[in-house]
Amino acid sequence: MRDSLGAGAAVEVLRGVPFASPPERTLHLDLYRPAPPRGDAADARRAVVVLVYGGEWREGDRDDLSRFGLALAERGFACAAVEYRGSDHAAFPAQIRDVKAAIRWLRANADRAGLDPNRVGAFGHAAGAHLAVLAALTPGHPELAPDADHLVGEASFDGDGSADALAATVGVAGLYNFEHTPERESIRSLLGGSRSEVPEAYELASPSTHLRNVGADDASSILLLHGAEDDVTPSMASELFYDGLEASAGTAECVVAEGAGHDVHLEQFEWTLAWTEAFLDRHLR
């Protein structure tokens, strides 16, 4: 089918594509692609952005970021809105393994989907920002790697680098350090206990933990966006994490929107889209 926001090029939307079948349920993605051009550019491959929704790791669905899927596709990027197992059905690291499974599936199926396997990025909000950034910092991590047996169809990738690596990542209103933040019920549910009960899970799940392991060769460029009035995850979470990113390999940016809350991507959609598009143009186009 074709959808459009009305202002840009037509977008092809392929909904409900299965990409993984873990024991709990089959996982699907929605693929947003610019309508194929005619002539010499008809076979051009698109950079693809993996869209990861929020919802405290147990709510939300892949439709939540459909507006961004359409908007970015109108601007020339393919987008894959992916789903992952919620913490009410599977404990961490199931969620990050599912996101990485989607990244790997997109690379393995890039030829038939018209995608460029060397230009894969991610965009996530809240819990989705945590997962997107964690994926960006942990390519090839053995404890977080997807189970190849769960992937649907073609699963092999013969290109350069890790099959779950990301070139550019946007995190919106994310939490990036579980070890030094007030505990929440949603985090305890995700990680299977309190910080004192499962300290190793808090360490593994925190993107900040993995900064020291990021090398120049596998570093993802990362953009952090946050609302100044976020009362769920204060903007300081992004600002402090940005300081750590700056000190590590890779390229990092952090921008705070005055007057915006936790859903800054909805409250200030055009602002979020403008920063995201400019960032992806520099690092993924």
Secondary structure per residue as TSV (DSSP state, phi and psi in degrees):
chain	resnum	aa	ss	phi	psi
A	1	M	-	360.0	163.7
A	2	R	E	-121.9	132.5
A	3	D	E	-120.5	161.1
A	4	S	-	-155.8	146.4
A	5	L	-	-79.7	-9.8
A	6	G	S	105.0	-24.3
A	7	A	S	-101.0	-21.5
A	8	G	S	-121.2	-159.4
A	9	A	-	-70.8	157.2
A	10	A	-	-64.9	150.6
A	11	V	E	-123.9	133.3
A	12	E	E	-90.7	132.2
A	13	V	E	-121.7	121.5
A	14	L	E	-109.5	109.4
A	15	R	E	-100.8	147.6
A	16	G	E	69.5	38.4
A	17	V	E	-82.8	119.3
A	18	P	E	-72.6	134.4
A	19	F	E	-124.8	-18.0
A	20	A	E	-154.6	150.5
A	21	S	-	-132.4	73.7
A	22	P	-	-69.0	171.4
A	23	P	S	-57.0	-34.3
A	24	E	S	-70.4	-43.3
A	25	R	-	-174.9	163.6
A	26	T	-	-78.6	137.5
A	27	L	E	-103.4	143.6
A	28	H	E	-126.0	162.4
A	29	L	E	-134.1	156.1
A	30	D	E	-110.3	126.7
A	31	L	E	-105.1	121.4
A	32	Y	E	-105.6	123.2
A	33	R	E	-133.2	140.1
A	34	P	E	-58.6	138.7
A	35	A	-	-56.1	137.2
A	36	P	-	-57.6	134.3
A	37	P	-	-73.2	168.5
A	38	R	-	-103.0	161.9
A	39	G	G	83.5	-146.8
A	40	D	G	-63.8	-24.9
A	41	A	G	-90.4	5.7
A	42	A	G	-61.9	-29.4
A	43	D	G	-97.4	11.6
A	44	A	-	-63.8	136.5
A	45	R	-	-92.7	143.0
A	46	R	E	-100.0	143.6
A	47	A	E	-64.7	147.9
A	48	V	E	-126.4	138.3
A	49	V	E	-113.9	122.3
A	50	V	E	-82.5	122.8
A	51	L	E	-99.4	123.6
A	52	V	E	-121.1	113.4
A	53	Y	-	-75.0	162.4
A	54	G	-	-99.7	-166.1
A	55	G	S	124.7	37.2
A	56	E	T	57.8	31.3
A	57	W	T	66.1	12.2
A	58	R	T	-144.7	-12.7
A	59	E	S	-115.6	-172.7
A	60	G	-	78.4	169.2
A	61	D	-	-154.8	175.2
A	62	R	G	-69.3	-13.1
A	63	D	G	-72.8	-18.7
A	64	D	G	-60.4	-28.2
A	65	L	G	-111.3	22.1
A	66	S	H	-62.5	-33.3
A	67	R	H	-62.8	-38.0
A	68	F	H	-71.9	-35.9
A	69	G	H	-59.1	-45.8
A	70	L	H	-66.3	-45.7
A	71	A	H	-65.3	-43.9
A	72	L	H	-69.7	-35.1
A	73	A	H	-65.8	-36.6
A	74	E	H	-64.7	-21.5
A	75	R	T	-98.9	11.2
A	76	G	T	103.4	-2.4
A	77	F	-	-100.8	138.9
A	78	A	E	-77.9	150.9
A	79	C	E	-135.8	143.7
A	80	A	E	-125.2	107.1
A	81	A	E	-83.3	113.6
A	82	V	E	-109.5	154.0
A	83	E	-	-109.9	161.3
A	84	Y	-	-143.7	158.8
A	85	R	-	-65.5	133.8
A	86	G	-	-77.6	158.3
A	87	S	T	-67.6	-15.2
A	88	D	T	-78.4	-8.6
A	89	H	T	-119.4	-25.1
A	90	A	S	-153.1	132.9
A	91	A	-	-79.1	159.8
A	92	F	T	-57.2	139.5
A	93	P	T	-98.7	26.2
A	94	A	H	-54.7	-39.9
A	95	Q	H	-64.6	-47.6
A	96	I	H	-70.7	-32.8
A	97	R	H	-63.9	-35.8
A	98	D	H	-68.2	-42.0
A	99	V	H	-62.7	-43.6
A	100	K	H	-66.7	-32.7
A	101	A	H	-62.1	-40.5
A	102	A	H	-64.4	-42.4
A	103	I	H	-60.4	-46.4
A	104	R	H	-64.6	-41.2
A	105	W	H	-62.9	-42.3
A	106	L	H	-62.8	-40.4
A	107	R	H	-65.8	-44.7
A	108	A	H	-64.9	-28.0
A	109	N	T	-109.6	20.3
A	110	A	H	-61.0	-38.8
A	111	D	H	-59.1	-52.1
A	112	R	H	-77.9	-16.7
A	113	A	H	-95.2	-2.5
A	114	G	T	71.5	33.3
A	115	L	E	-111.7	156.9
A	116	D	E	-96.7	110.8
A	117	P	E	-66.4	-13.8
A	118	N	E	-94.2	-1.1
A	119	R	E	-129.3	78.4
A	120	V	E	-118.7	127.7
A	121	G	E	-128.0	-175.1
A	122	A	E	-148.2	152.5
A	123	F	E	-138.6	126.9
A	124	G	E	-140.8	150.9
A	125	H	E	-116.1	134.0
A	126	A	T	56.9	-117.4
A	127	A	H	-57.8	-34.7
A	128	G	H	-67.5	-32.1
A	129	A	H	-66.7	-42.6
A	130	H	H	-56.9	-47.4
A	131	L	H	-67.8	-40.7
A	132	A	H	-63.7	-45.5
A	133	V	H	-69.9	-38.0
A	134	L	H	-61.3	-41.9
A	135	A	H	-61.9	-40.2
A	136	A	H	-62.9	-31.9
A	137	L	H	-93.7	-5.1
A	138	T	-	-130.0	43.7
A	139	P	T	-61.9	131.0
A	140	G	T	74.8	8.4
A	141	H	-	-65.3	123.5
A	142	P	T	-64.7	-32.1
A	143	E	T	-80.3	-16.7
A	144	L	T	-112.8	3.2
A	145	A	-	-69.5	145.1
A	146	P	-	-69.1	153.1
A	147	D	-	-82.6	112.0
A	148	A	G	-59.6	-28.4
A	149	D	G	-68.4	-18.6
A	150	H	G	-88.2	-15.2
A	151	L	B	-69.2	142.8
A	152	V	-	-90.5	127.2
A	153	G	S	72.0	-142.1
A	154	E	-	-63.2	129.1
A	155	A	-	-130.0	-1.6
A	156	S	-	-91.9	144.4
A	157	F	-	-134.4	121.3
A	158	D	-	-106.1	10.7
A	159	G	S	-80.4	-173.5
A	160	D	S	-78.9	148.6
A	161	G	S	80.0	-177.6
A	162	S	-	-73.8	144.3
A	163	A	T	-68.6	-17.6
A	164	D	T	-112.3	19.2
A	165	A	-	-76.6	152.1
A	166	L	-	-122.4	139.6
A	167	A	S	-87.9	-32.1
A	168	A	E	-151.1	138.5
A	169	T	E	-139.2	135.9
A	170	V	E	-116.6	122.6
A	171	G	E	-113.5	125.3
A	172	V	E	-115.4	120.3
A	173	A	S	57.9	41.8
A	174	G	-	-94.7	163.3
A	175	L	-	-112.8	125.6
A	176	Y	-	-121.6	0.9
A	177	N	-	-141.3	103.9
A	178	F	S	-84.4	-17.3
A	179	E	T	-78.8	-25.3
A	180	H	T	-129.2	50.5
A	181	T	S	-141.8	149.1
A	182	P	-	-54.3	136.7
A	183	E	-	-69.0	145.3
A	184	R	-	-126.4	154.2
A	185	E	H	-61.0	-38.2
A	186	S	H	-65.2	-34.0
A	187	I	H	-73.8	-40.6
A	188	R	H	-61.4	-39.5
A	189	S	H	-65.2	-40.6
A	190	L	H	-64.7	-43.6
A	191	L	H	-99.6	-3.4
A	192	G	T	83.6	23.9
A	193	G	S	154.3	-175.3
A	194	S	-	-81.8	172.5
A	195	R	T	-60.9	-37.9
A	196	S	T	-73.2	-25.8
A	197	E	T	-81.7	-40.1
A	198	V	-	-132.8	62.6
A	199	P	H	-59.2	-32.6
A	200	E	H	-67.4	-31.7
A	201	A	H	-69.4	-40.5
A	202	Y	H	-62.9	-38.7
A	203	E	H	-68.0	-46.7
A	204	L	H	-64.6	-36.0
A	205	A	H	-81.0	-13.4
A	206	S	-	-85.1	117.7
A	207	P	G	-54.4	-33.9
A	208	S	G	-59.9	-30.5
A	209	T	G	-59.1	-34.8
A	210	H	G	-92.1	0.2
A	211	L	G	-60.7	-37.6
A	212	R	G	-70.0	-15.2
A	213	N	G	-98.6	-0.2
A	214	V	-	-85.6	124.4
A	215	G	-	-103.8	165.6
A	216	A	T	-61.7	-29.6
A	217	D	T	-74.3	-27.3
A	218	D	T	-120.3	16.9
A	219	A	-	-77.3	135.0
A	220	S	-	-93.7	140.2
A	221	S	E	-71.1	135.4
A	222	I	E	-130.1	131.5
A	223	L	E	-113.8	126.9
A	224	L	E	-110.1	125.0
A	225	L	E	-117.7	143.1
A	226	H	E	-155.3	150.5
A	227	G	E	-89.0	134.4
A	228	A	T	-64.1	-26.7
A	229	E	T	-103.3	23.6
A	230	D	-	-65.5	116.4
A	231	D	S	-101.3	6.6
A	232	V	S	-99.5	-54.5
A	233	T	S	-127.7	102.6
A	234	P	-	-55.7	149.4
A	235	S	T	-60.3	-20.4
A	236	M	H	-58.3	-27.5
A	237	A	H	-60.1	-42.4
A	238	S	H	-74.1	-39.0
A	239	E	H	-65.7	-42.6
A	240	L	H	-67.8	-40.6
A	241	F	H	-65.6	-37.3
A	242	Y	H	-59.2	-40.1
A	243	D	H	-58.1	-41.7
A	244	G	H	-67.6	-38.0
A	245	L	H	-63.4	-41.7
A	246	E	H	-60.3	-34.1
A	247	A	H	-80.0	-12.2
A	248	S	S	-102.4	-177.3
A	249	A	S	-71.5	160.3
A	250	G	S	100.3	-179.7
A	251	T	-	-113.4	132.9
A	252	A	E	-134.3	145.2
A	253	E	E	-138.4	148.8
A	254	C	E	-139.3	127.9
A	255	V	E	-133.3	131.2
A	256	V	E	-111.9	130.9
A	257	A	E	-93.2	117.3
A	258	E	T	-65.5	137.2
A	259	G	T	80.7	-1.5
A	260	A	-	-100.0	150.8
A	261	G	-	-102.7	-153.0
A	262	H	T	-64.9	-33.9
A	263	D	T	-95.1	49.2
A	264	V	H	-57.7	-30.2
A	265	H	H	-69.0	-20.0
A	266	L	H	-99.4	-43.5
A	267	E	H	-62.7	-39.2
A	268	Q	T	-127.7	64.2
A	269	F	H	-59.1	-48.7
A	270	E	H	-64.5	-37.7
A	271	W	H	-62.3	-47.7
A	272	T	H	-62.7	-43.8
A	273	L	H	-64.2	-41.4
A	274	A	H	-63.3	-45.8
A	275	W	H	-64.7	-40.8
A	276	T	H	-65.8	-47.0
A	277	E	H	-62.3	-44.1
A	278	A	H	-62.2	-40.7
A	279	F	H	-66.0	-46.5
A	280	L	H	-66.2	-33.8
A	281	D	H	-60.2	-38.2
A	282	R	H	-76.5	-34.4
A	283	H	H	-115.1	-8.9
A	284	L	T	-132.6	-19.6
A	285	R	-	-62.0	360.0
